[in-house]
């Protein structure tokens, strides 16, 4: 079965590790990849962002339980797809050749059928003889001298006995029943729209320079690359509208039955995003305003000063 990359892998700890082990692992890795020890290293900055996200999730019992549930759901879905693939490969294997005993039985059967057809043809030829001679006694009754036993019997000249074949019934042609027209299957997908409420400006928030995948935020609206995508299907289509906000939004589509996030969306301000290829289910839209460092100052009396940005 394929391996799913989790926050436990980022911190290099076991899934059942206690909080003390998680805290110690985070401390060791953060000392190694801290930006102060790696100035100007973009890779170290991305790794440090992943470590912060992993520790923030695993240090909180509620968020850690949600992460464990998501891992279990993803592993179940992956195992189910691989089992279906193995069953399909098993059914696709060619069947083995019939044994020699079966072939010998087929040979004997064909020989028996050929002999039956030969005997039937010979009997039909004998039955279809064209002419038959009258017996001598019948010839005498037609005027030949009686008592002339030594005289050869004359063949009958006026009577011919012919064996006629049995008339065969004329074939009756029966029209096949009409085939009902197959109506094409029409599948209609449910369409929904969610309008994100206008979020009030928060002047004391710290900027979020990196996305959950550790990369910089994308330049346009869309799915966050590298994050899990679940509940694939063609049953639903969801439109998330961020037209009323001046700041970008991070939207998580949460499956209430599986208790896991199935889509991670990034939507620019005054923009909307269509989420398709979504299966039927009960979902909850969770959104978070993202401060990229420039939009947070709107509505706060001007852009944030350097001291506030560094906190």
N, C-alpha and C positions, 0 to 999 in steps of 0.2 A: 504494500500500500504506500502511496506517496506521502511525503512528510509535509506538514503544515508548519510554517514559520510563525512562532508566537513570541510574546513578550518574555517568556521563560528562556527562549533561545537567545534573545538579545542580552539578557543578564547572565546567560550560561549557568542556569540553576535548574534543578528538577522541578516538575510540576507540583510535587507535594512538599516543596521546601518551606520551612517556617519563615516567619518574618525576620528573624535574626540572620539567617543565611542570605535572604534577599537583600537586606540592608548592607551586609558586609560585601556582597558581590557588587552592589551598586557603588559602594565607596571605593573599592579597588579599581573598577573600570572608569569611574568618573575622574579619579586622580590621573589615570593614564591618558584619557582623551579630553581633559579639561582645556578650554580655549586658551587659558593663561599659559599652559605648558606647550600649546601647539598654535602659536599666533600665525594667522594667515593660512592655516590648513583647512580647506573646505571639507575634506573627508572626515577629519576629526570633529568638525562642527556638526556634520550630519550624524555621525555616530553618537555624539553627546546628546543630540536631540532625541534620537531613538532611545538612549538610556534613560533620559528624563521621562519620556512618555511611558516606557515600560515600568519604571519604578513608581510613577504616579498611579498607574493602573493596579499593580500588584500590592502596593502598600495600602490601598483602600480595600477593605473586605468586600464591599458591595460591587465595586468595579472589577475586582478580581474574580468574583463569582460569575459576573456577566461574561468575562473573558473565558473562564473555564467552560461555560455553557456554549459559547460560540465555538470553542475548539471541538467539543463533543459533537456539535451539529455538523461542522465541516468534515470531521473524520467519518461520521456516519454517511454523509452524502458521497464522499470519495469512495468509501468501501462499497456502497450500493452500486455506484457506476462501474467500478471494476468487476464486481460480481456479475453484473449484467453483460459486460464485455466478454467475460470468460464463458458464460452460458452461450452467447452467440457464436463464439469460436468453436465450442463443442458441437453445436448443431450443424455447423458448416463443414465438418469433416466428412470426406467421402466414405460411403459404406464399403465394407470389405467384399471381395469377390465371392460368389457362391461356392460351396465346397464341391469337390469332384464327384461325390455320391449324387448330388442333385443333378449335375450335368449328365451322369450316366442314366439316371431315371428319365431325363428329358429325351435322350437318344432312343431309349426303348419305346417311349410313348410315341415319338414320331414314326418309328418303324411300324408299330401296330396300326397307326392311322393310315399309313401308306398301303399296308396289306388289305385293310378293310376297303379302301377306295378301289384297289385293283379287283377284288372279288366282286364288289358291287358293279363295276363296269362290265366284267365278263358275264354276269347274270343278266344285265340289261341287254347285252348283245344277243344272247340266246333267246331272250323273250321277244326281241324285235325281228325275228326271222320273217321274211316277206311272204313266202308261200308255203302252204302245207298240202300234201297229196291226200286224196280221199282213199280210204281203205278199199280193198277189193270187194268186200260184201256190198258196200254202198254203190260201187260201179255196176255190179250185177243187177241191183234193183232198178237201175235206169235203162234196162233193155238188153243186157248181155245174156247169152244163152246160159240156162241153168244146167248144172251138172258138168260143165266143161272145166273140171278142176285142173286139167293139165294146161289149159290155155292161160296165157299170162293176162293179168288184170290190166284193163285199159285205164289210162288216167282220166280223171274227170275233166271235161272241157267247159262246163257251164257254171261250176261252183268254185269259188275261191274263198278260203277261210283266211282272214287276215287278223293278226293280233294288233289291235289299236292301243296306243298308249292312253293312259287315264288322263282325261282333260284336267289341266291345272286351273285353279280359280284365278281370275284376273286380279292383279294386285290392286289394292285399294290405297290410294294416296290420302293420307291424313295430314292436314296442315298443322304444323307445330303451333302450340299455344303462343299467343303474343307475349313478348317479353316486356314487362313493365319498364317504363323509362326510369332510370335512376336519377333522382334529384341530386344535384351537387350539394355537398355539405357546405353550409355557410356558417362561419365562425365569427362572432362579433366580440371584440375585446371591450372590456369596461374601461371607460375614460373618466379620470378624476382630475381635479385641479385643487391645489393648495396655495393660498395667498399668504405669504409670510407677513405677520403684523409688523407695523413700523416700530423698530427698536429705538428706545430713547438713547441719546448719547451718554456714554459713561466716560468721564474725563480722567479717571484714575486707573484705567486698564493699561496693562503693559502690552507692547506690540507683540504679535505672534509672527515671527519671520518665516517659520517653516511649517509645512503641512504635516499631517500625521504620518506620512511615509518618510519623513526626514528630508524631503526635497523642498525647494522654494515653491511658493504658491504659483499655480499656473497663470498664464496671461489671459485665459478666457474660461468661460463656464464649461463645466463638464465633470466626469467622474474623476476622483482622485486616483491617480495611477498607483498601482502596487497594493491597493487596499482590497480586501475580500469582496467578491461579488457573488451573491447567493440568490436562491428562489428564481432561477431562470425559467421563463415560460412566455407564452403569447396571449395571456388572458387579460392583462391589465396594462394601462398606460397612464402615467401620472405626470402632471405638469406642476412644477414648483415655481411660483412667481415671486420674485424679489424686487418687483418694480417700485415698491414704496419705500425702500431703504437706500441710504446713501453709502452704506458700507457693505462689503461682501459678506456672504454667509457660508458657514460650513454646515451642511445638512446631513443628518444621519437617518436613513430609513430603517426603522427598528421593527422586526417581526415579533409580535406579541406572543405567538404560539411557540416559536423556536427560541425566543428570548435571545436574539442575536441581531446585530446590525448586518443588513444585506446590501446596502448601497451607501457610499460616501460621496457626497456631491459638493462641489465648490461653485457658487453662483455669484457673479459680479453684481454690483449695485445697478438697479434699474434694468435688470435682465431676468430672463426666465429660462428654465431647463426642462426638457421633456425626458422622462424616464420610461423607456419601453422595455420589451422582453421581460416582463414581470409576471410571475404566477399569482393566482388568486391567494388571498390571505388577509390577515388582520395586521395592519401596520400602524406605526406611530411615527410621526415626523418630528424629529428633534433637531433644533437649529441653534447655532451659536454665531454671534457677530464676531467677525475677524477684524482686528486692528492691524493694518499693514504699516502703520507709522504715519500715514498722511491723512486718512479719513477720520481718525478719532477726534481731531481737533474741531471738526464741524459741529457747531452747536455748543461749544465749550468756551466761546470767547476767543478763539484763535487756535493756532496749532500748538501742540504740546511742546513745552520747553525741554531742553536737553536733560535737565535734572530729573524731570518726571519720566522721561523715556529710559533713563538708565536704571530706574528703580525696578 
